[in-house]
Structure formats: C-alpha cells, structure tokens
Amino acid sequence: MNEVVGRGTVLAGRYRVLEPGSTDLPGTSLWEGNDQILDRPVRVRVLESGDVAQALDAARRAALVTDARLVRVLDVGMHEDTGYVVTEQVAGPSLDQLVARGPLTADQARALVGEVASALEVARRRGVHHLTLRPSSVHVAPDGRVLVTGLALDGALLGLTGGDARSTSRTDAVALVRLLYTALTGLWPSGAHLPATPAALPAAPVSEQGPVAPADLVAGVPNDLDTLCAVTLGVHVDGPHSPGEVVRELEPWGSIRTVGLSQAAEEMPAQQDWPIVGAAVAASSSVGPGPDVAPEYDYDDGPPTQAFTPPPPQAFTPPQVQRQSVRSAFADQALPGANLPGTPPPATPGRTSAFGPVGGLGTGPVLPPPGAGTPGTPVPPSAPLGAPGGAAPYAGPPAALPLPPAMPPAPARASAFGAAPGPSVPPPAFAPSGGAGPQQPAGGDLEWEDFGVEEAPRKRRSDPTAIVLGAVAVVVLIGVILAFRALFFGPDAGGSPAAQTTSSQGTQTSAEPSGSAGEPSASATTPVSGVAPVIASIQSVDPSDADGEHQEAVDRARDGDPSTFWYTMTYKADDFAGFKPGVALVLTLQETSTVSSVTLQVNGAGGNVQVRQSDAANPSGGTLLAEGTLGPETVLTFATPVDTSTVVLWFDRLPTAPDGGFRIELAEITLS
C-alpha cells in the first residue's frame, strides 16, 4: 500500500481518495474517489513503481481519443513525487467476472467483442493502441455500453510500448480474438507464440496447433467465430492485423442484453469442468501439462457425448441499444471546417420547380417528357390520369404560335477588307458627313484614292473575328511546326545557318524561329561533378518535436521494398490540424553529387512537397528546387541540376492516406 496516497488524500486539491479497489497490474493501486468540484464519482490509479513518466505520457495520449466506449481520462498529475491518473467511474461487471460462472452465448460474445474492436479502431486511427487488452479491462455498463479501460496506460506500465504501427495493431487484433475465445469458452488462451497478458482465468487447453478450437470445447459455436479463433491464435501469423479487420469479421451484431447482467455474474452456480468434445482430446493430451495449460481430463470410460450448455437466460425484453460505428464516432470528433477522412462528397440536391421535382425524386407528379402518350410511358401510381389531384392527360404538343413578321435583310457593310458575308444586296452609296460624296465604282481594280477621298475622316467599322481567328491559326501552325521539328529532327536539325550563328552568339531574331530556341545550351546543363547521387542517411525533422516523426522508420523509404514505408502521425486536416507548419526529411548524400530530379512513391494522393537545397537547421529555407502535389509516383524535376550534399523534402501539406486519414506514407525515394 502506498504511504503517500491513502484513504482521505486529496489530489490536485480536487479528487478525494475514498476506498481501495482490486487491480491486476503490478506496481499500481486502484482507488474509488470523488470529484469535489463536480461532485461525481471517479476512479484513481496510483502509480507506485515503474516508468511513471512514460505511463503518464501514455495516459495523456489516451485522453485525446474520444469515444463513448473508451473510459475517459479526466486528469493526470503528480502528488508528492507519486504519479496518478484520474478516470471516470466504471460501473458494471468485467468480462472475467461474467465468464467466471459460464461462457456467454455466441451472439452476445460477438456483440461484446465487436464493440471493443470498434472502440480500438477509433483509437488506432489516432495512433493510440491498448497493447494489454484482457478480460479485466472490458466492462459492460448497466445501460448496455461496453467500456474499455487502460488504453495505452496499462501497456506503458508493463513496458509494452515499442514496435511500429503494424505490429502494435496486430497485437490489439490478436488480443481481441483472445477476448472472443474467452467469451465463448470461459478460458484464457495462452502459449509461447501469444503475448503474455495477465488474466485471472483458467488457461485453455493447448494442442500442437495452438489453443484448442472453441467448437471442441463448447457446443453451438458458429463456424465463422470458431475459424477466426483457430486461425488467429494458431502458430502461424494469420488472421486480422488490425481492430478494423476484426470489426469486418464480426459484423453485423445485435444489442447486448443488460437486464440482470450483474446479478447473473453473482448468482449463477459455480461453473463445472466441462468435457472436451471431438478430436481435440487426443491433441490436447499429447502436449502435456504446462504452466499455461489446463489440467488434463480423464476419459477412461470414453469421451462424453454432450458438451456443456450454459443455463438459459431469464425471460426478459432486452433493451435496444444503439450501436455506435467507427464512422459515426469519427463524425462526432470532426473539427469545424475539417475534412472527414474517407467521407464521400455530398450528394447533389434535387432541383425543384413549379412543375415538381426533377427526375422523380420527390413525391409530386412528374410531367411526361416530350413524346409522352406513347405506350410504355411511366405514370405516377399515386393518382390516375385525369383524377382530382393527379396529373392531367397529355394532349400532345401545343399548337404552333404565330411567328412575328420576317425582318428585311440588313444591307451588307462595305469595308476595306471586303464585303461582309450575307445576302447578295447591292452596297449602299458611301457619303461622308456633310454632303453627298462619290460612290465606289463597280470595278474591283480601283481604289478610293482614285477619287481623291481622304480616309482620315472616315469611320471604318469591321468585324475583328476574322483577324483574331487568322492570328490564332498562324500561332497554332507555328507551334505545330516547332513541335514536329523538335520531336523528329532534334533541336538543331533544319535550322538555317543564319539562325544557328545567331543562337551561338546568345541572340535570336523573331523572323526566323528555330527549334532550338527554347533549349538550354550544352555547356549550361553539363554537370559539374558528374557523380551519381547516393543517399547515405535520412533524418526526420519536426519543428515541434526534436525527435522528429518516426525516425525509426525513415530507412524504409530507401530500402528498395515498396511494401514498407516511412509514415507520419495521422491528423484530422491536411495542414497538420494547426499543430505544426510541416515536417521534413533531410537526405544526406555519400558525397557531393549532381541531382536533377527526385522521384517519390507515396501511398495516397494530395498534399504538397517542396524540394529544397538546405539542411536540418533550416528545413523550410534555402533554395527551392521543385514543388508539386503528391501522388502514387511523384516526379519532381529541377529547372537546373545542382551539385549538393544534402537535399531537403519539406512537406507543408499532407496527402490523404488509403484509410481516409491525413498522413504521409512514403515508400521509396529515388534521386537522379
């Protein structure tokens, strides 16, 4: 018992410690307490030994995950050099208390473990894992909610904090299947290939392939649940690798029965040893007893023919508990204006008019389309044609309306560029203002100057469309010619000697376009060093954290295996949710080399990356070499090759990952 924190101690001037509770975590003590400010019951876990700082940090990370099935962390702190974590009160029996008197039915086991898996999937998407899931950390509240305690905290107390995201997700997935096995059989599966997790339950019998299948212990176990347990808990690394995959294996499930649940855990008769059914008897007995193996059963008179059947539940009407899915949990956590991960675009609202909804999406009548009245035209079933409130019968197209009288054709306008297109009408006489003037003669060889008429006072009106179209056609023709010459004849083929001489002197005339006008000279693109770039090391730089983002995984971005990748934390918006301006990868080369392009293989699309000639001290500064949007294969080519020993990849916007979150998954980096 801790000497600093005891009955009557007030933590942080707010939480009064009242009565001790039981716990299965070494180095800690559990207390019932009261929040004196809000006058509500709380639960206090006092950290007496171990890595207290790491455990408190894990509790702070767990407090950032919001889900109704995860017990909320209310406060974290130190009291006279003793750490403590305050959570909301937990009501209802735990899973080990429920199965201590008998296993659950298959549908209740499916629903209970499914709710736990949905909660852990919400936490996984925020980068938080449980790592120590066991029957004592799962409770069923009187209102039917499943409550999970010890998220991230219990694993930190037992020193289980290492590993990458893939391995930690696999650990939680296996633990969920172990809970399912326990709920179906009342036994805790263990073995050398399974993580050591404390559980105050008898061990399940073990065969050469792992724990004996639930269907061989209890009758009535569905095939899908039996196969899930056998495949996941076997000696091979198979089965689901994340809580989300466990959800897909179990869904759909019904509600959890809560009436008399806590009384059943106390009033059910003590569980008797039930026989092992089927061929697992020989397999389990051949292994021999061990520290994690249940006692062998003596079947000299032959195997029994009837398996253990749980007592029938009491007659009651189960309440309908609304199941909260992973998607709805994320919808409740969305920041204002932030994009939801994996959210489909909003549906286009139906347009309405005085004639009713478009496309028959509403409930009003739909007007027949042109050509209605023919057989096969759909009619709304709500009201027959011609009935009151229904659509009137279609009587065909309306009578043709009288057209206005035709306007006389406008006379053609004469201009210096010729007659405008139109009907053949003799041009009117041209007379300058102030009096009658000479008309243009019918002959086409004479000009206005022959009659002594000055053009200055004339107001010449012409249609510029022909001029614009002609200029565009000329520009397009020139572009096609230049592209054809550059594609098939090289940059210098076909150029006139005068143009080549002018280009060599650094100037070019506009009268003679050359195919090599836009190409840089050979001397300007010749590398200075000529050494191929080879990445020696990669450093992750995070302006808000000196340790960077997952520095332990940066070498996966250059190991030549596209299935492995470096990744960042998952954020709720592509701008890092306002936590930081960006993250960077500093590529240090083996020696100063000429770099002309960078190729990135990314799992996802979107975001933005900048290639800079800088260093770790100033990742967002230096010379900007290239910039672009991330995609499955992003090629960033420099305008001019550079000789450098370091290249910085500065990510100021995050792409959308395959699961809908905002993070970077960088599989490979290639320099050329």
Secondary structure, 3 states (H helix, E strand, C coil): CCCCCCCCCEECCCEEEEEEECCCCCCEEEEEEEECCCCEEEEEEEECCCCHHHHHHHHHHHHCCCCCCECCEEEEEEECCEEEEEEECCCCCEHHHHHCCCCCCHHHHHHHHHHHHHHHHHHHHCCCCCCCCCHHHEEECCCCCEEECCCCHHHHHCCCCCCCHHHHHHHHHHHHHHHHHHHHHCCECCCCCCCCCCCCCCECCEECCEECCHHHCECCCCHHHHHHHHHHCCCCCCCCCCHHHHHHHHCCCCCCCCCCHHHHHHHCCCCCCCCCCCCHHHHHHHHCCCCCCCCCCCCCCCCCCCCECCCCCCCCCCCCCCCCCHHHHHHHHCCCCCCCCCCCCCCCCCCCCCCCCHHHCCCCCCCCCCCCCCCCCCCCCCCCCCCCCCCCCCCCCCCCCCCCCCCCCCCCCCCCCCCCCCCCCCCCCCCCCCCCCCCCCCCCCCCHHHHCCCCCCCCCCCCCHHHHHHHHHHHHHHHHHHHHHHHHCCCCCCCCHHHHHHHHCCCCCCCCCCCCCCCCCHHHHCCCCCCCCCEEEEEEEECCECCCCCHHHHHHHHCCCCCCCEECCCECCCCHHHCCCCEEEEEEEEEEEEEEEEEEEECCEEEEEEEEECCCCCCCCCEEEEEEEECCEEEEEEEEEEEEEEEEEEEEECCECCCCCECCEEEEEEEC
